[in-house]
Amino acid sequence: MLERLRLCLALLVFVPFVAWAAEIDISNPQLVAGEDSYVLSADFKFDLTPRLEEAVTKGVVLYFVADFELTKGRWYWLDEKLASRSQTYRLSYHALTRQYRLSTGGLHQSFPTLSEAVQVLSRLRNWGVIERGEKGIRVGEPYEASLRLRLDVTQLPRPFQITALGNKEWNLASDWKTWQAILPAITPPVEAK
């Protein structure tokens, strides 16, 4: 009985630390006008758990997904979702070149260390999330913008998906970061003569 009590107390002390270690914090989200769309920039603060570091170093590809939503509050019904975008980042290690690779869309970057790759992953810059003239978007009106970053365990190889179930070392995600956004006008590019 005493042994069981010690185990429960140890779990109470250890579980909050693991949950804290696997969180992603979002800071400085900014939605600004670009040349032909509204672009999003933000900073993510996180560290990979030792288990995730080991997995990527041994060849397991990690997929991170950034999700963005723009909504307009309505007093008479549920909030109206005006825009929703997702972007996937692929973090991998290539043993032949001894390089870590971060890919998104058709772009790839190689890094000599995992920490350098994670540092670039933690800086979201100039992601076009709302196109010019998108339906329901009006300049100068207040909207609620939301952003999150998460490790997508559904894209892991099947044995790792099973391991990730209920395991805090494999669950790395942020809560939705929500802020009020008032969209400025997008000025058309000036044509050179």
N, C-alpha and C positions, 0 to 999 in steps of 0.2 A: 504494500500500500504506500509506504514512504517513497519507494522507488518510482511509482507511478506519479506521485505528487511532484517529485523532482523533475520528471520528464515534462509534465504539464507546465511547470514554471519555466523550464528551459525553452519550451516552445513559445510561451508568451513573450519572452525576452527576444528570441531569435526571429520570429515571424515578422514583427514590425520592421526590423532592420532589413530583411530581405525585400519586403514590400517597398520600403523607402528606396532601396538601392536600384530597383527596377522601374523607376519613374522617369518620365521625360517632362522637363519644365519648358514652357514656351514664353519667350519674352520679346518685346519690341515688334509686335505684329503691325505692319503698315500696308495699307491698301492705297496705292497712288495711281494717277493717270500716266499711262505710257503713251507710245506713239499711236497705237491702234486698239489698245485694250487697257483694262485696269490690271496692274501687276501687284503681286503680293510678295513681301519680304518679311522674314521673321528669323529669330534665333532659337535653337533648341539646345537645351543643356541636359546631357545624359552621358552615362558611361555604360559600356557593354559589360554584362556580368562575366565573370571568369568562364562560365560554361559557354556563353555565346562567343567569346574570344577564341576559346579552344575549338569550337565547332567551325568557325569561319577559317581558322588557320589550318584545319584539317580538310578543307575543301567543301564544306557545306555552304551553300549560297543563302544569304539572308536577304529578305525582301522587306523594305520599309515603305509604308504608304503614307503620304501626306493627303489629308482630306480637307476640303474647304467648302463652306456653305455660306450663302448670303440669303437672309430672310427679311421679310417686312412684317412687322406686327400688325395684326388686325383685331379690333375690339369685338367683332361679331362672330369670329370663327377662328380656327387654328391659324398660326402664322403662315404666311405664304412663302414658300421656298422659291427664290428667283434664280439662283445659280448653285450648282453643285459640281465640283471638280475633284479628281483624284490624280495623284502622280506617284508612280512606283520607282523606288530606287533599289538597285541590285548591288549588294556588297559581296564580293567574292575574293578568293585568293588563288593565284596561279603559281603552282610550285616550280614550274620550269623557269619562269622569269623572277620568281621570288618577289612578286609585286601584288599589292592589294588593288582591286579594281572596283570603281564605283561607276555604275551606269544608270542613265535615265533617258528614256526615249531612245534616240540613236546616238547619244553622246556618251563617251567613255573617258574616264580619267584613271591613270595608274599612279600609285603611291608606294614608296618604299616601306612605310610602316602603317600598321592598322590605325594608330592614333591620328595620323595625318588624314586618312580616308574618313574617319569618324568626324574629324574637325570640319571637313568640307561638307559632309552630310548634315552637320548641325547648323549650317548657314543656308537658309532658303533665300534665294535672291531672284527677283524679277520673273516670277512665275505668272504668266498671263492667265487670269482666272475669270475675267468677265470681258466679253468681246464688245466692241463699239456697237451701239444700237441694239443691244440685247433686249428682248421683250421685257417690259415691266420695270426697267431701270431708268430712274430719273435723276438728273444732276441736282445736287443740293438737298436731297431728301435723306433723312436718317434711316439707316439699315442696321441690322445686327449681323456682323460677320463672325464666323466661327472657324477655327483651325485645330487640327490635331495631327499627331504623328504616331504611328504604331508599327510594331514588328508584325508582319502578316504571317502567322504560323500556318495558315492554310496552304501556303506555297512551299513549305518545307517538305523534304522527302517524308514519305509516310511513316517510317519508324520514329522520326523526330516529332511528327505531329502527335503521335501517341505519348511520347515522353513529355511533350509540352503541356498536355492536358493537366491543369491544376498545378503546374510547377511554376513558381514565381520566377525562377531563373530564366525561363523561356518567355515570360510575358513582359514585354517592354512596350509601354504605351503612355501617352499623355491623356489627360482629360481634355475635353473640348475647351479651348481658350476662346472666349466670346468678348467682343468689344463693339462699341458703337462706331459706325463708319458713315461719314457723309462724303459722297462721291463728288470730286471736282470734275469740271468739264474736261473732256479730252480734246486738245487742240490739234487740228490736222497739221501734218508736217508741211513746212514751207517748201515750195518748189523752187529749185535753183533756176536762174535764168541764164 
